[in-house]
Amino acid sequence: MAFDIPKIDYSGKIREITLGSGDKAVKVGGASCFPFYLFEGKMPNLPKISMEVWDYQPDDWAEAAVEPFKDVIGDPVAWAKKCVNEYGAELITLQLKSIDPNGLNRSAKEAAEIAVKVIDAVSVPVILWGVANHEKDTEVLRLIAEKCEGKRLSLGPVEEGDYKQIGAGAIAYKHLVIASSPIDINLAKQLNILLGNLGVGEGQILVDPTTGALGYGLEYTYSVMERDRMAALTQEDEKLQYPIICNVGVETWKIKESKLKEQEDPKLGDAKKRGIMIECVTAMSLLMAGADILIMRHPESITLIKKMIKDLSSPE
C-alpha cells in the first residue's frame, strides 16, 4: 500500500516584487509554501544574494573579508564592478556607511554623487542601505531617489521615525522601500500598514525584520521570520505577505569571532574558514526561516550558499 505524505494547502502567498528595471531586473517572492517545501507548493523565484559594497574604505574589517577586494576596496565604483563582472552578483547593496554622523559624516550631496556613480556603473539592481539615523538617511536617500528616478532602487532601512519622508520619495520617484522593524512581528506589520496608508504600493515594499548573527540574536530573528511566514501563508495576513531581506554580511563579520585572529585564540581555528562559516550558517538559517534576499560579503560564503539553494530546490 502506497504511503501518501500529508500535505498542507496554503491559503496565502508571498507577493512577487521586482527590483531594478530593464533586462537585469530581479524578481523575488511569489512563494506559495514554506521555504523549499516544494512538495507542497511553489517557489517561482528562488532566494537571491546581493553583494555588499561600502561607499568608503572600511578600516576595521577582518583580513579574510578584505582579501577578495583589496585591489578595489578604496573605490566603490570599481568594487561594485568587480562584484558583478568577476563574482557574478545579481544585486548590489551599497552600504552608505560614510554618512554616519558619528563617523565620517559625509554630506548628502557628496554621498549621493558616489551612489549615483555606483548605480550608473552596474547593470544590476542596487539596494541602498543607510545608517538608521533618521535625519541623515532621509536627506541622503531622498536625494539619491530623485537623481535616479524610475530605476526602482531599494531604499532602507525605513523605520517608523522616517517612513513618511523616505516613503514619499519612493512614491514620487518610483522606488522600493525596505521596511525595518526591531525583531517584532507586530511592529513589522504596523510599519507595513503605515506605509500602505501613506500610499506606498504593494509592489514597493520589502521587509527587514532586523538580523542577528549566529550566537548574537539569530534565534530571535529566526522566530520572528518564522511567525511572519506562518501568518502570511496559513493565516492570509496580507500585511505580512512581502519578501524578506536580511543584511547578513554586516552583522556576521562585525562580531569578535569573525574578526579575531588565529594567533589571538588558536582554539578557534583558521580565521578565514571561521568567518566564512559563521556567515554561511547565519545565511542558511535565515533562508530556512523565509529570507528572499540575503546581503552577503565574502565570495566564498556566497558560492556555498548558492550551491545550497540549488541543491534544496533540485527535484532530485
Secondary structure, 3 states (H helix, E strand, C coil): CCCCCCCCCCCCCCCEEEECCHHHCEEEECCCCCCCCCCCCCCCCCCEEEEEEECCCCCCCCHHHHHHHCCCCCCHHHHHHHHHHCCCCCEEEEECHHHCCCCCCCCHHHHHHHHHHHHHHCCCCEEEECCCCHHHHHHHHHHHHHHCCCCCCEEEEECCCCHHHHHHHHHHHCCEEEEECCCCHHHHHHHHHHHHHHCCCHHHEEEECCCCECCEEHHHHHHHHHHHHHHHHHCCCHHHCCCEEEEHHHHHCCCHHHHCCHHHCHHHCCHHHHHHHHHHHHHHHHHHHCCCEEEECCHHHHHHHHHHHHHHHCCC
